[in-house]
Amino acid sequence: MTISVRPPAGDRDWGGRLPRNETLDLDDDQRAAREEILERSARWAERAGFAPTDDAGGLIGPFNAFALRPAPGRAFNRWVQTDQRGSSLPAPIREVVILTVGVAWQADYEIYAHVAVARTVGLSETVIAGLRAGDTDGFAPDELAAHRFTDELVRTHRVTDATYAAAVDAFGRDGVLDMVHLAGMYLATSALLNAFEVPAPPIPEP
């Protein structure tokens, strides 16, 4: 699935509390970071099915923030790319973890983006809808193990012995380590989106 619809530039203030990078006199490093995002992260987003830009080419979501502060933006993207290349978790399970974090934080753009990614990698609409609504009926055992582990960690800051054991049984030690790293990435993303009130386009119907 490739994104075919980008939100109108004038539809709302896509920067939230942040200025849009295209409205500023960017320095050389910021301009270079913007081009890197457009060439790499934005192309990945479009292939995954969500919009990283508005219809005039302006960066939206967390991508605008990454261009404004290039050093942490680049470091964060290296972390994400390392995980994408080397994670032991299947792609649909990664999306269970990411959506669990986004829903817990009510991070609109994260949910918008990763509903699209989840559909692209084959996560079922039953599970996607359940993650958004807090209903785990119809989850496979590994989907349920990933969701419960992540949800407990994010909401209570601890994981019970039974939930931990189920996660290890489903994914092994390396898989649990990978879930914790992945949750950390998207906790950081959720914090950025919520702190700056970054809006999201509407989620398309399946």
C-alpha positions in Angstrom: 0.0 0.0 0.0 1.3 3.4 -1.0 -0.2 6.7 0.3 -2.3 8.3 -2.3 -3.9 11.1 -0.3 -2.0 13.9 1.6 -3.9 16.3 3.8 -4.4 19.8 2.5 -1.7 22.3 3.6 -4.3 24.8 4.7 -6.6 22.4 6.4 -5.1 23.0 9.9 -1.9 24.0 11.6 0.1 20.8 11.0 3.0 22.0 13.2 0.9 22.1 16.4 2.8 24.2 18.9 5.9 24.1 16.7 6.6 26.4 13.7 6.5 24.6 10.3 10.1 24.3 9.1 9.2 25.7 5.7 8.1 29.0 7.4 11.6 29.5 9.0 15.0 30.6 7.7 16.7 27.3 8.3 20.4 26.9 8.9 22.5 24.6 6.7 22.2 21.6 9.0 18.4 22.0 9.3 18.0 22.2 5.5 20.2 19.1 5.1 18.2 17.3 7.7 14.9 18.2 5.9 16.3 16.8 2.7 17.4 13.6 4.4 13.9 13.1 5.9 12.3 13.7 2.5 14.6 11.2 0.8 14.5 8.5 3.5 11.9 8.6 6.2 9.2 10.2 4.1 9.6 7.7 1.3 9.4 4.9 3.8 6.2 6.4 5.3 4.6 6.7 1.9 5.4 3.1 1.1 3.9 2.1 4.5 0.7 3.9 3.6 0.7 7.2 5.7 1.4 10.8 4.9 4.6 12.4 6.1 3.8 15.6 4.2 0.9 17.8 3.4 -0.2 18.3 -0.2 2.2 21.2 -0.6 5.2 19.1 0.5 5.5 20.4 4.1 6.6 17.9 6.7 4.0 16.9 9.2 3.9 14.6 12.2 7.2 14.1 14.1 9.2 14.8 10.9 8.8 18.6 11.2 10.3 18.4 14.7 13.2 16.2 13.5 14.1 18.9 10.9 14.1 21.6 13.5 16.5 19.8 15.8 18.7 17.7 13.4 21.1 16.1 15.9 18.5 14.3 18.1 16.3 13.7 15.0 19.1 11.9 13.2 20.0 9.9 16.3 16.4 8.8 16.8 16.1 7.7 13.2 19.3 5.7 13.5 17.7 3.9 16.5 14.5 3.2 14.5 16.5 1.9 11.5 18.6 -0.3 13.7 15.5 -1.9 15.2 13.8 -2.3 11.8 16.9 -4.1 10.4 17.6 -6.3 13.3 14.5 -6.9 15.4 13.7 -10.6 16.2 10.0 -9.7 16.3 7.7 -10.3 13.3 6.5 -7.1 11.6 2.8 -7.5 12.7 3.9 -8.0 16.4 6.0 -4.9 16.2 2.9 -3.0 15.2 1.0 -4.5 18.1 3.6 -3.0 20.4 3.7 0.4 18.7 -0.1 0.8 18.5 -0.4 -0.3 22.2 2.0 2.5 23.1 0.3 5.1 20.9 -3.2 4.2 22.2 -2.1 4.4 25.8 -0.7 7.9 25.2 -3.5 8.9 22.9 -0.9 10.1 20.4 -3.0 10.8 17.4 -0.3 10.9 14.7 1.4 7.7 16.0 -2.0 5.9 15.8 -2.8 7.3 12.4 0.6 6.3 11.0 0.8 2.8 12.5 -2.7 1.8 11.7 -1.4 2.2 8.1 1.8 0.3 8.7 -0.1 -2.4 10.5 -2.4 -2.9 7.5 0.6 -2.9 5.2 2.4 -5.7 7.1 -0.8 -7.8 7.4 -2.1 -7.3 11.0 -5.8 -8.1 10.9 -8.5 -5.4 11.1 -9.9 -7.3 14.1 -6.6 -6.7 16.1 -6.2 -3.1 14.8 -9.7 -2.2 15.9 -9.2 -4.1 19.2 -6.0 -2.2 20.0 -7.7 1.1 19.4 -10.8 0.1 21.5 -9.1 -1.9 24.3 -10.8 -5.1 23.3 -8.6 -8.2 22.9 -11.3 -10.6 21.6 -9.9 -12.4 18.5 -6.2 -11.8 19.3 -3.9 -14.7 18.6 -1.8 -15.8 21.6 1.4 -14.0 20.5 -0.6 -10.8 19.7 -2.1 -11.0 23.2 1.2 -11.6 24.8 2.8 -8.6 23.1 -0.1 -6.3 23.9 -0.4 -7.3 27.5 3.4 -7.0 28.1 3.5 -3.5 26.5 0.3 -2.3 28.0 1.4 -3.2 31.5 4.8 -1.7 31.1 3.4 1.6 29.7 0.5 2.0 32.0 1.8 0.6 35.3 5.6 0.9 34.7 6.0 -2.7 35.8 5.2 -6.1 34.3 3.7 -8.9 36.4 5.5 -12.3 36.5 2.7 -14.0 34.6 2.7 -11.4 31.8 6.5 -11.5 31.6 6.5 -15.4 31.5 4.0 -15.3 28.7 6.1 -12.9 26.7 9.3 -14.9 27.1 7.4 -18.0 26.1 6.1 -16.3 22.9 9.2 -14.4 21.9 12.2 -15.5 23.9 14.6 -13.3 25.8 15.7 -11.4 22.7 12.2 -10.8 21.7 11.3 -9.3 25.1 14.4 -7.1 24.9 13.3 -6.0 21.4 9.8 -5.2 22.7 11.2 -3.0 25.4 13.5 -1.1 23.0 10.5 -0.7 20.6 8.2 0.6 23.3 10.9 3.1 24.3 11.2 4.5 20.8 7.5 5.0 20.6 7.1 6.4 24.1 9.6 9.0 22.9 7.6 9.6 19.8 4.4 9.9 21.7 5.9 12.4 24.1 7.1 14.6 21.2 3.7 14.4 19.5 1.7 15.2 22.7 4.0 17.9 24.1 3.7 19.9 20.9 0.0 19.0 20.2 1.0 17.7 16.7 -2.2 16.8 14.8 -2.9 13.9 12.5 -5.0 13.3 9.4 -8.1 11.1 9.8 -7.5 7.4 9.7 -8.9 6.0 6.5 -11.5 3.3 6.6 -10.1 -0.2 5.8 
